Amino acid sequence: MDLVIKVRSIPKPGETVSGGTFYRAYGGKGANQAVTVSRLGEECYFIGRVGKDVFGEELKENLLKNKVNIDYLVEDKDNPTGIAFIMVDNTGENSIVVAPGANSFLSQDNVRRCLPVISKARVLLTQLEIPVETVSFSLELAKKYDIVTILNPAPAKEIDPHILSLADIVTPNESELKTLTGIEPREERDVIRAGRKLLEYGVEIVVVTLGSKGAMMIERDSELYVPAIKVSAVDTTGAGDVFNGALAVRLADGDPVERALKYAVVSAGISVTRRGAQDSIPTMEEVDQFIREEMIEL
């Protein structure tokens, strides 16, 4: 669950600032990505863990409302539902602190019981709000069935390069890219250099999300930069999750990565024009309409 407060500017260390509007919103990286997949027209199973509390019940109801299958969503009686405290400034940029709660206890056994679904999936999308050991196990399991694997390495943390090598596509933002490689992505050439370092770990494709600048795909022999669409940002919360969910949808539908990347950039761009993480997620019809009206070539 996201607990969001509007501020004029994100406070610096030791600084206290006056906030504005406070509200709750449905969130969580995995849940945001799952809702994105569903709204963009694909069947989605959500593997996760929530507490046996009010937030957990509300999140389950919202996932069902968005037609996400929660047959493999575990209810934890001993640990609370994860929350994120989010500050959003006047430009729409945000700063986030996550208390993972029940997410920290999603186990390999929880994933193993999902084998009937995983074995038939076209894409597995995971991130780092669950234990790294569970992420590694999930990716290894998917590999056995030749499933496309996407690792969104967020929240930012250092992880074993072997785990990165299990993913076909790794999708860091700029700060996560620095955490993974130690390279500060100040300029485009730095992004490319850092991306190529991840390729050395065995990753097939690196896709770096660049916020208001768009995204860049780095492969062994080429790079592709896709600029962001021109919009007025209201709230960037969840934009990365929308990007990842949209990327997964188009890859599941058989699109080449280049086309899927452009679709993901458009989807994420639409989401920042609205408030909230899941409330901002566009539908397939909205994305298709935007592409037509703006004459965007995928």
C-alpha positions as CSV (number, residue, x, y, z in Angstrom):
1,M,0.0,0.0,0.0
2,D,1.3,3.5,-0.9
3,L,1.1,6.3,1.6
4,V,1.7,9.5,-0.4
5,I,2.3,13.1,0.6
6,K,2.7,16.1,-1.7
7,V,5.6,18.4,-1.0
8,R,7.0,21.5,-2.7
9,S,10.4,19.9,-2.7
10,I,11.9,16.6,-1.5
11,P,13.6,17.4,1.9
12,K,17.4,17.1,2.2
13,P,19.0,15.2,5.1
14,G,18.1,16.9,8.4
15,E,15.5,19.2,6.7
16,T,11.8,19.4,7.7
17,V,9.4,20.6,5.1
18,S,5.6,21.3,5.2
19,G,3.6,18.9,3.2
20,G,0.3,19.2,1.4
21,T,-2.2,16.6,0.4
22,F,-1.9,13.1,1.9
23,Y,-3.6,10.1,0.5
24,R,-3.4,6.3,0.3
25,A,-3.1,4.5,-3.0
26,Y,-2.8,0.9,-4.2
27,G,0.8,0.1,-4.9
28,G,3.7,-2.3,-4.6
29,K,6.0,-2.8,-7.6
30,G,4.8,-6.3,-8.4
31,A,1.2,-5.4,-8.0
32,N,1.6,-2.3,-10.2
33,Q,3.2,-4.4,-12.9
34,A,0.5,-7.0,-12.6
35,V,-2.3,-4.4,-13.0
36,T,-0.5,-2.9,-15.9
37,V,-0.3,-6.3,-17.7
38,S,-4.0,-6.9,-17.1
39,R,-5.1,-3.4,-18.2
40,L,-3.1,-3.7,-21.4
41,G,-5.0,-6.9,-22.3
42,E,-2.9,-9.8,-21.1
43,E,-3.8,-12.6,-18.6
44,C,-1.7,-12.1,-15.5
45,Y,-1.1,-14.3,-12.4
46,F,0.3,-12.5,-9.4
47,I,2.7,-14.4,-7.1
48,G,3.1,-12.5,-3.9
49,R,2.5,-12.2,-0.2
50,V,0.3,-9.8,1.9
51,G,-0.5,-9.5,5.6
52,K,-3.7,-10.6,7.2
53,D,-4.8,-7.0,7.7
54,V,-6.9,-4.2,6.3
55,F,-4.3,-3.2,3.7
56,G,-3.9,-6.8,2.5
57,E,-7.7,-7.2,2.0
58,E,-7.9,-3.9,0.1
59,L,-5.0,-4.9,-2.1
60,K,-6.5,-8.3,-2.9
61,E,-9.9,-6.7,-3.7
62,N,-8.2,-4.2,-6.0
63,L,-6.2,-6.9,-7.9
64,L,-9.4,-8.8,-8.5
65,K,-11.2,-5.7,-9.6
66,N,-8.4,-5.3,-12.2
67,K,-8.8,-8.9,-13.3
68,V,-5.5,-10.1,-12.0
69,N,-5.5,-13.7,-10.9
70,I,-4.6,-14.0,-7.2
71,D,-4.8,-17.8,-6.8
72,Y,-1.1,-17.8,-5.8
73,L,-1.2,-14.7,-3.5
74,V,-0.3,-15.9,0.0
75,E,-1.9,-14.4,3.1
76,D,0.7,-14.0,5.9
77,K,-0.8,-14.2,9.5
78,D,2.5,-13.1,11.2
79,N,3.7,-10.2,9.1
80,P,2.0,-7.0,7.9
81,T,1.3,-6.0,4.3
82,G,4.2,-4.1,2.8
83,I,3.9,-0.3,2.6
84,A,5.7,2.5,0.7
85,F,6.0,6.1,2.0
86,I,6.2,8.3,-1.0
87,M,6.9,12.0,-1.3
88,V,5.9,13.7,-4.5
89,D,7.2,17.2,-5.4
90,N,5.7,20.0,-7.6
91,T,7.4,18.6,-10.7
92,G,6.0,15.1,-10.2
93,E,9.3,13.6,-9.1
94,N,9.2,11.3,-6.1
95,S,11.3,9.8,-3.3
96,I,10.2,6.5,-1.8
97,V,10.9,4.5,1.3
98,V,9.7,0.9,1.4
99,A,8.8,-1.3,4.4
100,P,8.4,-4.7,2.7
101,G,6.6,-6.5,5.5
102,A,5.1,-9.8,4.2
103,N,7.0,-9.4,0.9
104,S,10.2,-10.3,2.7
105,F,8.8,-13.7,3.4
106,L,7.8,-14.8,-0.1
107,S,9.6,-18.1,-0.2
108,Q,10.9,-20.6,-2.8
109,D,8.1,-23.0,-1.7
110,N,5.5,-20.2,-2.4
111,V,6.9,-20.0,-5.9
112,R,7.3,-23.7,-6.4
113,R,3.6,-24.3,-5.9
114,C,3.0,-22.0,-8.9
115,L,4.7,-24.4,-11.3
116,P,1.5,-25.3,-13.2
117,V,1.2,-21.6,-14.2
118,I,4.9,-20.8,-14.6
119,S,5.5,-23.7,-16.9
120,K,2.9,-22.4,-19.3
121,A,3.7,-18.7,-19.1
122,R,5.3,-16.7,-21.9
123,V,7.0,-14.1,-19.7
124,L,8.1,-14.0,-16.1
125,L,8.5,-10.5,-14.6
126,T,10.1,-10.0,-11.2
127,Q,11.7,-7.3,-9.1
128,L,13.6,-7.0,-5.8
129,E,10.8,-6.2,-3.2
130,I,11.0,-9.9,-2.4
131,P,14.0,-12.0,-1.2
132,V,16.8,-12.2,-3.7
133,E,17.0,-15.9,-3.1
134,T,13.3,-16.2,-4.2
135,V,14.0,-14.0,-7.3
136,S,16.9,-16.3,-8.3
137,F,14.8,-19.4,-7.8
138,S,12.0,-17.9,-9.9
139,L,14.3,-17.0,-12.8
140,E,16.0,-20.4,-12.7
141,L,12.6,-22.1,-12.8
142,A,11.4,-20.0,-15.7
143,K,14.6,-20.8,-17.6
144,K,13.8,-24.5,-17.5
145,Y,10.7,-23.8,-19.5
146,D,12.2,-21.4,-22.0
147,I,10.2,-18.5,-20.7
148,V,11.3,-14.9,-21.4
149,T,12.6,-13.5,-18.1
150,I,12.6,-9.8,-17.1
151,L,14.3,-8.6,-13.9
152,N,13.5,-5.1,-12.8
153,P,16.3,-4.6,-10.2
154,A,14.3,-2.3,-7.9
155,P,14.5,-1.3,-5.2
156,A,18.2,-0.7,-5.9
157,K,20.6,-3.1,-4.2
158,E,23.8,-5.0,-5.0
159,I,23.1,-8.5,-6.2
160,D,25.2,-11.5,-7.4
161,P,26.0,-11.1,-11.1
162,H,24.9,-14.8,-11.5
163,I,21.3,-13.7,-10.7
164,L,21.5,-11.0,-13.4
165,S,22.7,-13.6,-15.9
166,L,19.5,-15.6,-15.3
167,A,17.4,-12.7,-16.8
168,D,17.0,-12.2,-20.5
169,I,16.3,-8.6,-20.0
170,V,17.3,-6.4,-17.0
171,T,15.5,-3.0,-16.7
172,P,17.3,-0.7,-14.2
173,N,16.7,3.0,-13.9
174,E,19.7,5.3,-13.6
175,S,20.2,5.0,-9.9
176,E,19.8,1.2,-10.0
177,L,22.3,1.1,-12.9
178,K,24.8,2.9,-10.8
179,T,24.2,0.5,-7.8
180,L,24.7,-2.6,-10.1
181,T,27.8,-1.4,-11.9
182,G,29.4,1.4,-9.9
183,I,29.3,3.7,-12.9
184,E,27.6,7.1,-12.6
185,P,25.4,7.5,-15.7
186,R,25.9,11.3,-16.2
187,E,25.9,11.1,-19.9
188,E,24.6,8.8,-22.6
189,R,28.1,7.2,-23.1
190,D,28.1,6.4,-19.3
191,V,24.7,4.7,-19.6
192,I,26.1,2.6,-22.6
193,R,29.3,1.7,-20.7
194,A,27.3,0.6,-17.6
195,G,24.9,-1.3,-19.7
196,R,27.7,-3.1,-21.4
197,K,29.1,-4.1,-18.0
198,L,25.8,-5.8,-17.3
199,L,26.0,-7.6,-20.6
200,E,29.4,-9.0,-19.5
201,Y,27.6,-10.7,-16.6
202,G,25.6,-12.7,-19.1
203,V,22.5,-10.5,-19.5
204,E,21.1,-10.7,-23.1
205,I,19.5,-7.2,-23.2
206,V,19.8,-4.2,-20.9
207,V,17.0,-1.6,-21.0
208,V,17.7,1.5,-18.9
209,T,14.7,3.8,-18.0
210,L,15.8,7.4,-18.1
211,G,12.7,9.1,-16.6
212,S,11.7,12.2,-18.5
213,K,14.4,11.4,-21.1
214,G,12.9,8.1,-22.2
215,A,14.8,4.8,-22.3
216,M,17.8,3.1,-23.9
217,M,18.3,-0.5,-25.0
218,I,21.8,-1.9,-25.0
219,E,22.7,-5.1,-26.8
220,R,26.0,-6.6,-27.6
221,D,26.3,-5.0,-31.0
222,S,24.0,-2.0,-30.8
223,E,22.1,0.6,-28.8
224,L,18.7,2.1,-29.3
225,Y,17.5,5.3,-27.7
226,V,13.8,6.0,-27.4
227,P,12.8,9.5,-26.3
228,A,10.0,10.0,-23.9
229,I,6.7,11.4,-25.2
230,K,5.9,15.0,-24.5
231,V,3.5,15.3,-21.6
232,S,3.0,17.4,-18.5
233,A,4.0,15.3,-15.5
234,V,1.7,15.2,-12.4
235,D,3.1,12.2,-10.5
236,T,5.9,9.9,-11.7
237,T,5.1,7.2,-9.0
238,G,4.8,3.8,-10.6
239,A,6.0,4.9,-14.1
240,G,8.8,2.4,-14.0
241,D,6.3,-0.4,-13.1
242,V,4.0,0.6,-16.0
243,F,7.0,0.5,-18.3
244,N,8.0,-3.0,-17.2
245,G,4.4,-4.3,-17.3
246,A,3.9,-2.8,-20.8
247,L,7.2,-4.3,-22.0
248,A,6.2,-7.7,-20.7
249,V,2.8,-7.5,-22.5
250,R,4.3,-6.7,-25.9
251,L,7.0,-9.4,-25.6
252,A,4.3,-11.9,-24.6
253,D,2.4,-10.9,-27.7
254,G,5.4,-11.7,-29.8
255,D,6.6,-8.2,-30.6
256,P,10.4,-7.6,-31.2
257,V,12.1,-5.9,-28.3
258,E,12.5,-2.6,-30.2
259,R,8.7,-2.3,-30.8
260,A,7.9,-3.5,-27.2
261,L,10.3,-0.8,-25.9
262,K,8.6,2.0,-27.8
263,Y,5.2,0.8,-26.6
264,A,6.5,0.7,-23.0
265,V,7.8,4.3,-23.2
266,V,4.4,5.5,-24.4
267,S,2.5,3.6,-21.7
268,A,4.7,5.0,-19.0
269,G,4.5,8.5,-20.4
270,I,0.7,8.4,-20.2
271,S,0.9,7.2,-16.6
272,V,2.8,10.3,-15.3
273,T,0.0,12.6,-16.3
274,R,-2.2,11.1,-13.5
275,R,-2.0,10.8,-9.8
276,G,-1.2,7.6,-8.0
277,A,0.6,4.4,-8.9
278,Q,-2.2,2.1,-10.0
279,D,-4.8,4.8,-10.6
280,S,-2.5,6.2,-13.3
281,I,-2.1,3.0,-15.3
282,P,-3.6,3.3,-18.8
283,T,-5.7,0.8,-20.5
284,M,-4.9,-0.8,-23.9
285,E,-7.5,1.3,-25.6
286,E,-6.0,4.5,-24.1
287,V,-2.5,3.6,-25.3
288,D,-3.6,2.6,-28.7
289,Q,-5.6,5.9,-29.0
290,F,-2.6,8.0,-28.0
291,I,-0.4,6.2,-30.5
292,R,-2.9,6.9,-33.3
293,E,-3.6,10.5,-32.4
294,E,0.1,11.4,-32.0
295,M,1.0,9.3,-35.1
296,I,3.7,7.4,-33.2
297,E,5.5,4.8,-35.3
298,L,6.3,1.7,-33.3
